[in-house]
Amino acid sequence: MSAEVKEAAAELLEDREEDEQKEENADEETSSDSDTDSMSSSCATAIEQTAGQKPVEFEIVYVHIPEDAKEVDLTRHRMKTIHGLETFTQVEKLCLRWNLLKQIENLNCTANTLTELDLYDNQIEKIENLSALTNLITLDLSYKRIAIIEDLDQLVNLKTLYLVHNKIARIEGLDKLFNLEYLDLCDNIIKKIENLDNNVNLKSLFLGANHIRNIENVSHLHRLEVLSLPAKAIIQIQGLEGMHKLREIYFSQNGIQHVKGLPHNPKLELTDWSVFDELERLPRLSFVYLDDNPFSTNNETYRAKAIRLLPQVRRLDAQFVRDESVGVRPWKTDK
């Protein structure tokens, strides 16, 4: 870089520093006017912009957040590190979505109050440094580069866990999450449903877009209400015996040919399988998604058969087939 360019860059930085000092002094003069004006300047994002031999310019974006804030949202600030959270002594929800974070760090200062942590869509490759966050209830680690589920043993109060769109090959590391109710592992490279023995409080399990071929190791999840397994190579539905609380089942985009051991549950409302005999036994069934399975190739024949055999259903594959008051009441007979 030429001497002239360096000099111009230095002058630009000096001017920026003077402006920032003026703004800081002005903030100090007005901070005593109201408690609500008390702000933290500890969170800042530096964006570097370079273009050829032109002077290097730095655009500093300061995020001012009240020190007593219970919700801190730093979405899309191009943050590269987690820092400056020490002053937020009451934060309960921390959102760091869509940043450039590569490591989970410096969160212990939030351990006493933090219940929800959102790290969706960053560049994180490893689950770490979360052991102190024992009050966490919701954790989102979706859209990252995580390959192993680990370092979650201390999060005994966790109820909701998102690990969507990672590189996870095996379900593991969840043994101590006894209170887990919602688990989303969609869009990974998981081949087998396993290691959920201790997660008996699960109510919703999402495993779509993985490499799973068999439904197994879930029959003990008696509290499960939602089971989602679309976009896989599942041929046979089985192993759901005893799951009488199931309300929603998603099995579209599979190769389903047979159903075995499906629980006869009158609360089931949304399903994705191919044997109409089983569906006829569900009087409260109102929504059915069965598209993209082998039996639905001939759309006209399939829809006509489904509508005829399932008079209680009002919506088939996202399309209404009858009004709510039509087809669900017995015909009136003249005396």
C-alpha positions in Angstrom: 0.0 0.0 0.0 1.4 3.4 -1.0 2.4 6.0 1.6 -0.4 8.3 0.3 -3.0 5.6 0.8 -1.8 4.9 4.3 -1.9 8.5 5.2 -5.4 8.9 3.9 -6.6 5.9 5.9 -5.0 7.2 9.0 -6.7 10.6 8.6 -10.0 8.8 8.0 -9.6 6.8 11.2 -8.6 9.9 13.2 -11.8 11.7 12.0 -13.9 8.7 12.9 -12.4 8.6 16.4 -13.1 12.3 17.0 -16.7 11.9 15.9 -17.2 8.9 18.1 -15.7 10.8 21.1 -18.1 13.6 20.5 -21.1 11.2 20.4 -19.8 9.5 23.5 -19.6 12.8 25.4 -23.1 13.7 24.3 -24.4 10.4 25.5 -22.9 10.9 28.9 -24.5 14.3 29.3 -28.0 12.9 28.5 -27.7 9.5 30.3 -28.8 10.9 33.6 -32.1 12.3 32.2 -33.9 9.0 32.4 -33.2 5.5 33.5 -34.5 4.2 30.2 -31.7 6.0 28.4 -29.1 3.9 30.2 -27.5 1.9 27.3 -24.7 -0.5 27.0 -22.1 0.1 24.3 -20.3 -3.1 24.8 -21.7 -4.8 21.7 -20.3 -3.6 18.5 -19.7 -5.0 15.1 -16.8 -4.0 12.8 -17.3 -4.3 9.1 -14.1 -4.0 7.0 -14.4 -2.9 3.4 -11.5 -2.9 1.0 -11.4 -2.3 -2.7 -8.1 -2.5 -4.6 -5.6 0.2 -3.7 -8.3 2.6 -2.3 -8.0 3.7 1.3 -9.3 1.2 3.8 -12.5 2.3 5.3 -14.1 0.9 8.5 -17.8 1.1 9.1 -18.5 0.7 12.8 -22.1 -0.1 13.7 -22.8 0.3 17.4 -25.8 -1.6 18.9 -27.2 0.1 22.0 -29.2 -2.2 24.3 -30.5 -1.4 27.8 -28.4 -3.2 30.4 -31.5 -4.6 32.1 -32.8 -6.0 28.8 -34.4 -9.4 29.1 -34.3 -10.0 25.3 -31.1 -9.2 23.3 -31.4 -9.5 19.5 -28.2 -9.3 17.5 -29.4 -10.8 14.3 -27.5 -10.1 11.1 -24.6 -8.0 12.6 -21.8 -10.0 11.0 -20.4 -10.8 14.4 -17.3 -13.0 14.4 -17.1 -13.6 18.2 -19.5 -13.7 21.1 -18.4 -10.9 23.5 -19.6 -8.0 25.6 -22.5 -9.7 27.4 -21.3 -9.2 30.9 -23.4 -6.1 31.5 -26.7 -7.9 30.6 -27.4 -9.3 34.0 -31.1 -10.0 33.4 -31.0 -11.4 29.8 -33.4 -14.4 29.3 -33.4 -14.6 25.5 -30.4 -14.2 23.3 -30.7 -14.2 19.5 -27.5 -14.3 17.5 -29.0 -15.5 14.2 -27.3 -15.0 10.8 -23.8 -14.0 12.0 -20.3 -15.2 11.3 -19.7 -17.0 14.6 -17.3 -19.9 14.5 -17.3 -20.8 18.2 -19.7 -20.9 21.1 -18.0 -18.9 23.8 -18.2 -16.3 26.6 -21.8 -17.2 27.6 -21.1 -18.2 31.2 -21.9 -14.6 32.3 -25.6 -15.3 31.3 -25.9 -18.6 33.1 -28.2 -17.4 35.9 -30.9 -16.0 33.7 -30.6 -17.3 30.1 -33.4 -19.6 29.1 -33.4 -19.3 25.3 -30.3 -19.2 23.0 -30.7 -18.9 19.2 -27.5 -19.5 17.2 -29.3 -20.3 13.9 -27.2 -20.1 10.7 -23.6 -19.4 11.8 -20.3 -21.1 11.0 -20.1 -23.2 14.2 -18.7 -26.7 13.9 -18.7 -27.9 17.5 -21.1 -27.9 20.4 -19.1 -26.6 23.3 -19.0 -24.2 26.3 -22.7 -24.7 27.2 -22.4 -26.6 30.4 -22.9 -23.6 32.7 -26.3 -22.7 31.0 -28.3 -25.0 33.1 -31.4 -22.8 32.9 -31.7 -23.2 29.2 -35.1 -24.3 28.0 -34.7 -23.6 24.2 -31.6 -24.1 22.1 -31.3 -23.5 18.4 -28.2 -24.8 16.7 -29.6 -25.2 13.2 -27.9 -24.5 9.9 -24.3 -25.0 11.0 -21.5 -27.5 10.4 -22.0 -29.6 13.5 -21.2 -33.3 13.1 -21.6 -34.6 16.7 -24.2 -34.0 19.3 -22.2 -33.4 22.5 -21.7 -31.2 25.6 -25.4 -31.1 26.4 -25.4 -33.3 29.6 -25.7 -30.3 32.0 -28.7 -28.8 30.2 -31.2 -30.8 32.3 -34.0 -28.2 31.9 -33.8 -28.2 28.1 -37.2 -28.8 26.5 -36.7 -27.7 22.9 -33.7 -28.5 20.7 -33.2 -27.6 17.1 -30.3 -29.2 15.1 -31.7 -28.8 11.6 -29.4 -28.8 8.6 -26.1 -29.9 10.0 -23.8 -32.9 9.3 -25.0 -35.1 12.1 -24.7 -38.8 11.3 -25.9 -40.3 14.6 -28.5 -39.6 17.3 -26.5 -39.4 20.5 -25.6 -37.2 23.4 -29.2 -36.8 24.6 -29.2 -39.2 27.5 -29.3 -36.6 30.2 -32.0 -34.5 28.6 -34.9 -36.1 30.5 -37.2 -33.0 30.1 -36.8 -32.8 26.3 -40.2 -32.4 24.6 -39.3 -31.1 21.2 -36.5 -32.4 19.0 -35.8 -31.4 15.4 -33.0 -33.2 13.6 -34.3 -32.7 10.0 -31.9 -32.5 7.1 -28.9 -34.3 8.4 -27.3 -37.6 7.4 -28.8 -39.8 10.2 -29.3 -43.4 9.1 -31.0 -44.9 12.2 -33.4 -43.8 15.0 -31.6 -44.7 18.2 -30.5 -43.6 21.6 -33.8 -42.0 22.6 -34.3 -44.4 25.6 -34.2 -41.6 28.2 -36.2 -39.0 26.3 -39.6 -40.4 27.3 -41.1 -36.9 27.6 -40.7 -36.2 23.9 -43.9 -34.8 22.4 -42.6 -33.8 18.9 -39.9 -35.6 16.9 -38.8 -34.3 13.5 -36.5 -36.5 11.5 -37.3 -35.6 7.9 -34.7 -35.4 5.1 -32.3 -37.9 6.6 -31.2 -41.4 5.4 -33.5 -43.3 7.7 -35.1 -46.5 6.2 -36.8 -48.1 9.2 -39.1 -46.8 11.9 -37.6 -48.2 15.1 -36.8 -47.5 18.7 -39.7 -45.2 19.2 -42.4 -47.4 20.7 -41.5 -46.4 24.2 -42.2 -42.7 23.5 -45.8 -42.9 24.8 -46.2 -39.1 25.1 -45.3 -38.5 21.5 -47.9 -36.4 19.7 -46.1 -35.5 16.5 -43.9 -37.7 14.4 -42.4 -36.4 11.2 -40.4 -38.7 8.8 -41.0 -37.3 5.3 -38.6 -37.4 2.3 -36.9 -40.8 3.1 -36.9 -44.4 1.8 -39.3 -45.8 4.3 -41.3 -48.7 2.7 -43.2 -50.0 5.8 -44.7 -48.2 8.8 -44.3 -50.3 11.9 -43.1 -50.0 15.5 -45.7 -47.4 16.5 -47.5 -49.7 18.9 -48.5 -48.0 22.2 -48.1 -44.5 20.9 -51.8 -43.6 21.6 -51.2 -39.9 21.9 -50.1 -39.4 18.4 -52.0 -36.5 16.7 -49.9 -35.8 13.6 -47.8 -38.1 11.5 -45.9 -37.0 8.4 -44.8 -39.7 6.0 -45.0 -38.0 2.5 -42.4 -38.5 -0.2 -41.5 -42.1 0.9 -42.1 -45.5 -0.7 -44.7 -46.7 1.7 -46.4 -50.0 0.8 -47.4 -51.5 4.1 -48.6 -50.4 7.6 -48.3 -52.5 10.7 -49.1 -51.8 14.3 -50.5 -48.4 13.8 -52.1 -47.2 17.1 -55.9 -46.8 16.9 -56.0 -43.3 18.1 -59.1 -41.2 17.8 -57.1 -38.0 18.4 -55.0 -38.5 15.3 -55.6 -35.5 13.0 -52.8 -35.4 10.3 -51.3 -38.4 8.6 -49.1 -39.5 5.7 -49.6 -43.2 4.9 -51.2 -45.4 2.3 -53.6 -48.0 3.8 -57.1 -46.5 3.9 -58.4 -49.3 6.1 -56.4 -47.8 9.0 -57.6 -44.3 8.3 -61.2 -45.2 8.2 -61.0 -46.1 11.9 -60.0 -42.5 12.9 -63.3 -40.6 13.2 -61.6 -37.3 14.1 -59.3 -37.4 11.1 -59.7 -34.1 9.2 -56.4 -33.5 7.4 -54.5 -36.0 5.4 -51.2 -35.7 3.4 -50.5 -38.7 1.3 -48.9 -37.3 -1.9 -45.6 -38.4 -3.4 -46.1 -42.0 -2.4 -46.3 -44.9 -4.9 -50.1 -45.3 -4.5 -50.7 -41.7 -5.4 -49.1 -41.7 -8.8 -52.4 -41.7 -10.6 -53.7 -38.5 -9.0 -57.3 -38.7 -10.3 -57.8 -42.3 -9.1 -56.0 -41.7 -5.8 -58.0 -38.6 -4.9 -61.3 -40.1 -5.8 -60.6 -43.1 -3.7 -59.4 -41.2 -0.8 -62.4 -38.8 -0.8 -64.8 -41.8 -1.1 -63.3 -43.9 1.7 -62.6 -41.0 4.1 -65.8 -39.0 4.5 -64.5 -37.4 7.7 -61.6 -35.8 5.9 -62.0 -32.1 4.8 -58.6 -31.5 3.4 -56.5 -33.8 1.3 -52.9 -32.8 0.4 -53.4 -29.2 1.2 -56.6 -29.0 -0.9 -60.1 -28.8 0.6 -62.3 -31.6 -0.6 -65.6 -30.8 1.2 -67.1 -28.2 3.4 -66.8 -28.8 7.2 -70.6 -29.4 7.3 -70.7 -31.7 4.3 -69.9 -35.4 4.4 -69.5 -35.7 8.1 -73.1 -35.9 9.1 -75.5 -38.8 8.6 -78.1 -38.5 5.9 -81.5 -37.5 7.1 -84.3 -39.9 6.4 -88.0 -39.1 6.0 -90.2 -40.8 8.4 
